[in-house]
Amino acid sequence: MSKRLSWVLLTFVVAVSVCARADEWRKTYSTAGKPDVRVDANDAEIHVSTADRNDIEAVIITRGYKIGSGGVSVSERQVGDRIELKLHTPTFHVFSFGVHRSVEIELNIPREADLDLRSGDGKIIAENLNGHVTLDSGDGDIRVNAGKGSFDVATGDGRVECHSIEGDLKAETKDGGVRIDGVFTSLDLHTGDGTIDADARPGSRMTSGWSVRSGDGNVNLGLPEGFSADVDVHTGDGHITVDFPVTVEGSLRENAIRGKINGGGQLLEIKTGDGNITVRRS
């Protein structure tokens, strides 16, 4: 083997070893009141867990990147009870030779906190959130397990799952399914392409109009016994099944129903461009 080839191979091995290593950044913040945590990342997975604690721990773990100059840049600041964290992951325009690169943000926070978390590319997973919550991913699944408050969840490409939610929920994906359950006062669900499976548990009530829409997919909505609403149900191509007695307004059509259930109330709009719609007792 020539010296030149040996040098090239050695350089390659060293480069791969450097790229494959993990790096970590960690900081803890003290707060006096209800924290307001904001994260803005162009490419990172975000994981949130809560506990009975008074501080906030932020951990950034990278694989295939270093943290600092030439790698993942981190800027942070605290103003009172607001913590702001901004990450930028570099874009490589060379072959990675099979090296796996990733950035993960772990947030360990008090149970009562407001959150505004945004990632350009990466999934977001959170548990036991209580507060005003905004979760936004350009490309990645979003999952919330248990929460109370106001939730605004959106992804450009991926599934949305929100379980055991109590309060207001707005969930949107341009391409993916939506699966939710909880006790809701406000509900706004939308997918450009995918099914919607929603279960409004007993105790749910409408403080404003609800909207459940799919551009292309089935809609399955569970409502509690005694739920009252004006309903506007329409499918472009599919069948409609409603397990509640409906006082129909206007003409009855196979692909559209307008009327009242249990005397009527706020407007419940359910629509799909192509798919079946089922409104059942939860």
C-alpha positions in Angstrom: 0.0 0.0 0.0 1.4 3.4 -1.0 2.1 6.0 1.7 -0.3 8.4 0.0 -3.1 5.8 0.1 -2.3 5.0 3.7 -2.5 8.7 4.6 -5.9 9.1 2.8 -7.3 6.1 4.7 -6.0 7.3 8.0 -7.5 10.8 7.4 -10.8 9.2 6.5 -10.9 7.1 9.7 -10.0 10.1 11.9 -12.7 12.2 10.2 -15.3 9.5 10.7 -14.3 9.1 14.4 -14.6 12.8 15.0 -18.0 13.1 13.2 -19.4 10.1 15.1 -18.6 11.3 18.6 -21.2 12.6 20.9 -21.1 16.0 22.5 -23.3 17.5 25.4 -24.4 20.9 26.6 -26.2 21.3 29.9 -27.6 24.2 32.0 -30.0 24.6 34.9 -32.2 27.7 35.3 -33.9 28.9 38.5 -37.3 30.5 38.3 -39.5 32.3 40.9 -42.9 31.9 39.3 -44.4 30.1 36.4 -41.7 29.4 33.7 -42.1 30.4 30.1 -39.8 28.2 28.0 -39.1 29.0 24.4 -36.9 26.8 22.0 -36.2 27.5 18.4 -34.1 24.9 16.5 -33.7 24.4 12.8 -33.0 20.7 13.1 -33.5 18.8 16.4 -35.7 16.4 18.3 -37.3 17.8 21.4 -38.3 15.8 24.5 -40.0 17.3 27.5 -40.6 15.7 30.9 -42.1 17.3 34.0 -41.7 16.7 37.7 -42.3 18.4 41.1 -39.3 20.8 40.8 -38.7 24.6 40.8 -35.9 24.7 38.2 -35.5 24.0 34.6 -32.8 21.7 33.2 -31.9 22.0 29.5 -29.7 19.3 27.9 -28.5 19.2 24.4 -27.0 16.0 23.1 -25.4 15.8 19.6 -24.1 12.8 17.6 -21.9 13.5 14.6 -21.7 17.2 15.5 -19.6 19.1 18.0 -21.2 21.9 20.0 -19.5 25.2 19.4 -17.6 26.9 16.6 -18.1 25.0 13.3 -20.7 22.8 14.8 -24.1 23.2 16.5 -24.4 26.8 17.8 -26.3 27.4 21.0 -27.5 30.8 22.3 -29.5 31.2 25.5 -30.8 33.8 27.8 -33.0 34.2 30.8 -35.2 37.3 31.5 -37.1 36.7 34.7 -39.1 33.5 34.4 -38.6 33.4 30.6 -35.9 31.1 29.3 -35.0 31.3 25.6 -32.9 28.7 23.8 -31.9 28.9 20.2 -30.0 26.2 18.3 -28.6 26.1 14.7 -27.4 22.9 13.2 -25.0 23.3 10.2 -25.9 21.8 6.9 -23.2 19.6 5.4 -22.8 19.5 1.6 -20.4 16.6 1.6 -20.9 12.8 1.9 -21.3 11.6 5.5 -19.9 8.2 4.7 -22.7 6.5 6.7 -22.1 8.6 9.9 -25.4 9.2 11.8 -25.8 12.8 12.8 -28.5 13.9 15.3 -29.4 16.7 17.7 -31.6 16.1 20.7 -32.9 18.6 23.2 -34.1 17.4 26.6 -36.1 19.7 28.8 -36.9 18.8 32.4 -39.4 21.3 33.7 -41.9 22.0 36.5 -45.5 20.6 35.9 -46.8 24.2 35.6 -45.1 25.9 32.7 -45.8 27.7 29.4 -44.0 26.3 26.4 -43.3 27.5 22.8 -41.1 24.8 21.1 -40.3 24.9 17.4 -38.1 22.6 15.3 -37.5 22.9 11.6 -36.9 19.2 11.3 -37.5 16.7 14.2 -40.2 15.1 16.3 -41.5 16.6 19.5 -42.5 14.4 22.5 -43.9 15.8 25.7 -45.6 14.5 28.9 -47.8 15.9 31.7 -47.9 19.5 30.5 -50.0 22.1 32.3 -50.1 25.6 30.7 -50.2 27.4 27.3 -48.4 25.1 24.9 -47.2 25.6 21.3 -45.4 22.8 19.6 -44.4 23.2 15.9 -42.3 21.0 13.7 -41.6 21.5 10.0 -41.1 17.7 9.5 -41.7 15.2 12.3 -44.3 13.5 14.5 -45.7 15.3 17.5 -46.9 13.4 20.6 -48.3 14.8 23.8 -49.2 12.3 26.7 -51.4 14.0 29.2 -51.9 17.7 29.6 -54.2 20.5 30.9 -54.5 23.9 29.4 -54.3 25.3 25.9 -52.5 23.4 23.2 -51.5 24.5 19.6 -49.8 21.6 17.8 -48.7 21.6 14.2 -46.4 19.7 11.9 -45.7 20.0 8.2 -45.2 16.3 7.7 -46.0 13.7 10.4 -48.5 12.2 12.8 -50.1 14.1 15.6 -51.1 12.2 18.8 -52.5 14.0 21.9 -53.8 11.8 24.7 -55.6 12.6 27.9 -55.8 16.3 27.2 -58.0 18.6 29.2 -58.9 22.0 27.8 -58.4 23.6 24.3 -56.7 21.8 21.5 -55.7 22.9 18.0 -53.9 20.2 16.0 -52.8 20.3 12.4 -50.6 18.3 10.0 -50.3 18.8 6.3 -49.6 15.1 5.7 -50.3 12.5 8.4 -52.9 11.1 10.7 -54.4 12.8 13.8 -55.3 10.7 16.9 -56.5 12.5 20.0 -58.6 12.0 23.2 -59.5 14.0 26.2 -62.0 16.4 27.8 -62.2 19.4 25.5 -63.8 22.8 25.6 -62.4 23.9 22.2 -61.4 21.6 19.3 -59.8 22.4 15.9 -58.4 19.4 14.0 -57.1 19.4 10.5 -55.0 17.2 8.2 -54.3 17.7 4.6 -54.0 14.0 3.9 -54.7 11.4 6.6 -57.3 10.0 8.9 -58.7 11.7 12.1 -59.6 9.6 15.1 -60.9 11.8 17.9 -62.5 10.9 21.2 -64.2 13.7 23.2 -64.7 12.1 26.6 -67.6 12.8 29.1 -67.3 16.3 30.4 -66.4 17.8 27.1 -68.4 20.9 26.2 -68.3 23.5 23.5 -67.4 27.1 24.5 -67.0 27.9 20.8 -67.4 26.2 17.4 -65.5 23.0 16.8 -63.9 22.0 13.4 -62.7 18.6 12.3 -61.4 18.4 8.7 -59.5 16.1 6.5 -58.5 16.8 2.9 -58.3 13.1 2.2 -59.2 10.5 4.8 -61.8 9.0 7.1 -63.0 10.9 10.2 -64.1 9.1 13.3 -65.3 11.3 16.1 -66.6 10.2 19.5 -68.9 12.4 21.5 -70.3 11.9 25.0 -73.9 11.1 25.7 -76.0 14.3 25.9 -73.6 16.3 23.8 -75.4 19.3 22.2 -74.4 21.0 19.0 -75.5 22.3 15.6 -73.8 19.9 13.1 -72.6 20.5 9.6 -71.2 17.2 8.2 -70.0 16.7 4.7 -67.9 14.3 2.6 -66.9 14.7 -1.0 -66.8 11.0 -1.6 -67.9 8.6 1.2 -70.6 7.7 3.6 -71.8 9.4 6.9 -72.9 7.6 10.0 -74.2 9.5 13.0 -75.1 7.5 16.2 -77.1 10.4 17.6 -80.6 11.5 16.7 -80.4 14.5 14.4 -83.1 17.0 13.8 -82.3 17.6 10.1 -82.4 21.1 8.6 -83.0 21.2 4.8 -82.9 18.3 2.5 -81.3 15.0 3.6 -78.4 13.8 1.4 -76.1 10.8 1.5 -72.9 12.8 1.7 -74.1 15.8 3.8 -76.1 16.4 7.0 -77.1 19.7 8.6 -79.1 19.8 11.8 -79.1 19.6 15.6 -78.2 17.0 18.1 -79.7 17.2 21.6 -81.4 20.5 20.9 -78.4 22.2 19.2 -75.8 24.6 20.4 -72.4 25.8 19.0 -71.5 24.7 15.5 -69.7 21.4 15.0 -68.2 21.2 11.5 -66.9 17.8 10.2 -65.7 17.6 6.7 -63.5 15.4 4.5 -62.7 15.6 0.8 -62.6 11.9 0.3 -63.5 9.4 3.1 -66.2 8.2 5.5 -67.4 10.1 8.5 -68.5 8.4 11.7 -69.9 10.3 14.7 -70.3 7.9 17.5 -71.0 7.8 21.3 -67.7 7.9 23.2 
